Amino acid sequence: MKPLNKIIGDYTCHLQQGEIQTAYKGILELIGKLRANFIYNYPRYVIGGIYQGYMEMTYFSLSTNPLRDEGIKFAIVYLHQKGAFEVWLSARNRDIAEKYESVLSSNSIDNSTVHHDNSNPNAIIKCTLTSTPDFEDPDSLIFTIEQGVEKFITTITNLFDARA
């Protein structure tokens, strides 16, 4: 691994070109607009603030009051290194996560689109919404994400309702 000073020097050179700032600003603006659309179009959800992250991920959470009371939320996540949007089912802590992992593992879920990733302790299960986001067509991108999130939430809440 390179020395930290070399890495920071390389980082500074990339920033001086101006493209990283433009890209990062574009990502944050889209996520801000997406969050605003959820607030406006989906009043049944409790929407969290935007976590900008350390350029590894940027996300905001949403939940319903009953799921929030159980310590469950959904996160709409942009993964910077993958350049992809995902939706995650997450829990307030590991005990709650384990409870819901067992509920979900005993039910059939389409493994081609929804799965548990053992390397991601923050997501009980996740679904890739798009691995090729088109930031130059933000309205279509937001529509694609909203539709995927709604499908994911419906699938998960139906499974939870079936266990009750």
C-alpha positions as CSV (number, residue, x, y, z in Angstrom):
1,M,0.0,0.0,0.0
2,K,1.2,3.5,-0.8
3,P,2.1,5.9,2.0
4,L,-0.7,8.1,3.1
5,N,1.0,11.3,2.0
6,K,1.3,9.9,-1.6
7,I,-2.4,8.8,-1.6
8,I,-3.4,12.3,-0.4
9,G,-1.2,13.9,-3.0
10,D,-2.9,11.8,-5.7
11,Y,-6.3,12.7,-4.2
12,T,-5.4,16.4,-4.4
13,C,-4.4,16.1,-8.0
14,H,-7.7,14.4,-8.9
15,L,-9.6,17.2,-7.0
16,Q,-7.7,19.9,-8.9
17,Q,-9.2,18.5,-12.1
18,G,-12.7,19.4,-10.8
19,E,-14.5,16.2,-12.0
20,I,-14.7,14.5,-8.6
21,Q,-16.5,17.5,-7.1
22,T,-18.9,17.7,-10.1
23,A,-19.7,14.0,-9.9
24,Y,-20.1,14.0,-6.1
25,K,-22.4,17.1,-6.3
26,G,-24.5,15.4,-9.0
27,I,-24.9,12.3,-6.9
28,L,-25.9,14.3,-3.8
29,E,-28.3,16.5,-5.8
30,L,-30.0,13.4,-7.3
31,I,-30.4,11.8,-3.9
32,G,-31.7,15.0,-2.4
33,K,-34.3,15.1,-5.2
34,L,-35.2,11.5,-4.8
35,R,-35.7,12.0,-1.0
36,A,-37.9,15.0,-1.7
37,N,-40.0,12.9,-4.1
38,F,-40.5,10.3,-1.4
39,I,-41.5,12.9,1.1
40,Y,-44.0,14.4,-1.3
41,N,-45.3,11.3,-3.1
42,Y,-45.2,8.7,-0.2
43,P,-46.5,10.4,2.9
44,R,-47.0,7.0,4.6
45,Y,-43.2,6.8,5.1
46,V,-41.1,8.3,7.8
47,I,-38.1,9.6,5.9
48,G,-34.7,10.0,7.5
49,G,-32.0,12.5,6.6
50,I,-29.3,12.0,4.0
51,Y,-26.0,10.3,5.2
52,Q,-23.3,11.6,2.8
53,G,-20.8,9.1,3.9
54,Y,-17.0,8.9,3.2
55,M,-17.5,8.4,-0.5
56,E,-18.2,4.7,0.1
57,M,-22.0,5.1,0.3
58,T,-24.7,7.8,0.4
59,Y,-28.2,6.9,1.6
60,F,-31.4,7.9,3.3
61,S,-33.8,5.7,5.2
62,L,-37.5,5.3,5.2
63,S,-39.9,3.3,7.2
64,T,-43.5,3.0,8.3
65,N,-44.5,3.8,11.8
66,P,-45.2,0.1,12.7
67,L,-41.9,-1.1,11.2
68,R,-40.0,1.7,12.9
69,D,-41.5,0.7,16.2
70,E,-40.1,-2.8,15.6
71,G,-36.6,-1.3,14.8
72,I,-36.8,-2.0,11.0
73,K,-36.2,0.5,8.2
74,F,-35.3,0.5,4.6
75,A,-32.3,2.4,3.1
76,I,-32.0,3.7,-0.4
77,V,-28.2,3.5,-1.0
78,Y,-25.9,4.7,-3.6
79,L,-22.6,2.7,-3.5
80,H,-19.9,4.9,-4.9
81,Q,-17.3,2.3,-5.8
82,K,-19.9,0.1,-7.5
83,G,-21.8,3.0,-9.1
84,A,-25.1,1.3,-8.2
85,F,-28.3,2.0,-6.3
86,E,-29.6,-0.6,-3.9
87,V,-32.4,-0.8,-1.4
88,W,-31.6,-2.5,1.9
89,L,-33.7,-3.8,4.7
90,S,-31.9,-2.8,7.9
91,A,-32.4,-3.0,11.6
92,R,-31.7,-0.8,14.6
93,N,-29.3,-3.5,16.1
94,R,-27.9,-7.0,15.5
95,D,-30.5,-8.7,17.7
96,I,-33.4,-7.3,15.6
97,A,-31.5,-8.1,12.4
98,E,-31.1,-11.7,13.4
99,K,-34.8,-12.0,14.3
100,Y,-35.8,-10.8,10.8
101,E,-33.1,-12.8,9.0
102,S,-34.7,-16.0,10.4
103,V,-38.2,-14.8,9.3
104,L,-37.0,-14.1,5.8
105,S,-34.8,-17.2,5.5
106,S,-37.9,-19.4,6.1
107,N,-39.8,-17.7,3.3
108,S,-39.3,-17.9,-0.4
109,I,-37.8,-14.8,-2.0
110,D,-36.7,-14.4,-5.6
111,N,-32.9,-14.9,-5.1
112,S,-32.1,-13.4,-8.4
113,T,-33.2,-10.0,-7.2
114,V,-33.3,-10.0,-3.4
115,H,-30.6,-11.6,-1.4
116,H,-28.6,-11.5,1.9
117,D,-24.9,-10.5,1.5
118,N,-22.8,-12.0,4.3
119,S,-20.2,-9.3,3.7
120,N,-22.7,-6.5,4.4
121,P,-23.7,-6.5,8.1
122,N,-25.8,-3.4,7.6
123,A,-28.4,-5.1,5.3
124,I,-30.6,-8.0,6.4
125,I,-31.4,-8.4,2.7
126,K,-30.8,-6.1,-0.3
127,C,-31.8,-5.6,-3.9
128,T,-29.9,-3.8,-6.7
129,L,-32.2,-1.2,-8.1
130,T,-29.9,-0.2,-11.0
131,S,-26.2,-0.9,-11.6
132,T,-26.1,1.5,-14.6
133,P,-27.8,4.8,-13.3
134,D,-28.2,7.5,-15.9
135,F,-27.7,10.7,-14.0
136,E,-28.3,12.7,-17.2
137,D,-31.9,11.6,-17.1
138,P,-32.7,12.1,-13.5
139,D,-36.5,11.8,-13.8
140,S,-36.3,8.3,-15.3
141,L,-33.6,7.3,-12.8
142,I,-35.8,8.5,-9.9
143,F,-38.8,6.7,-11.4
144,T,-36.8,3.5,-11.7
145,I,-35.6,3.7,-8.1
146,E,-39.0,4.6,-6.7
147,Q,-40.6,1.6,-8.5
148,G,-37.9,-0.8,-7.3
149,V,-38.2,0.5,-3.7
150,E,-42.0,0.1,-3.7
151,K,-41.7,-3.4,-5.1
152,F,-39.1,-4.3,-2.5
153,I,-41.1,-2.8,0.4
154,T,-44.3,-4.5,-0.7
155,T,-42.5,-7.9,-1.0
156,I,-41.0,-7.6,2.5
157,T,-44.1,-6.2,4.2
158,N,-46.2,-9.0,2.7
159,L,-43.8,-11.6,4.2
160,F,-44.0,-9.9,7.6
161,D,-47.8,-9.7,7.4
162,A,-47.9,-13.4,6.5
163,R,-46.0,-14.3,9.7
164,A,-48.4,-12.3,11.9
